[in-house]
Amino acid sequence: MAIIDLEYTEIDGLLYPNIEIGDKELLDNLGTYGTLRLCYLYEHKPEMYRELLITGKLAQVLRQH
């Protein structure tokens, strides 16, 4: 497993990672099956979802047919 160095922002004593979604326009236009795949990953495979989101590969995986 790769170690990812992230910057954090402290809010009320809690640290939140500074993460941006680079392919926001691709995520906005996923279509029916892309949206279903996104929901499946988010609900049933949260570790894979987080890894894809952090590495910037989420939109690419959701656009695959």
Order of alpha helices (4+ residues) and beta strands (2+ residues): beta-beta-alpha-alpha-alpha-alpha
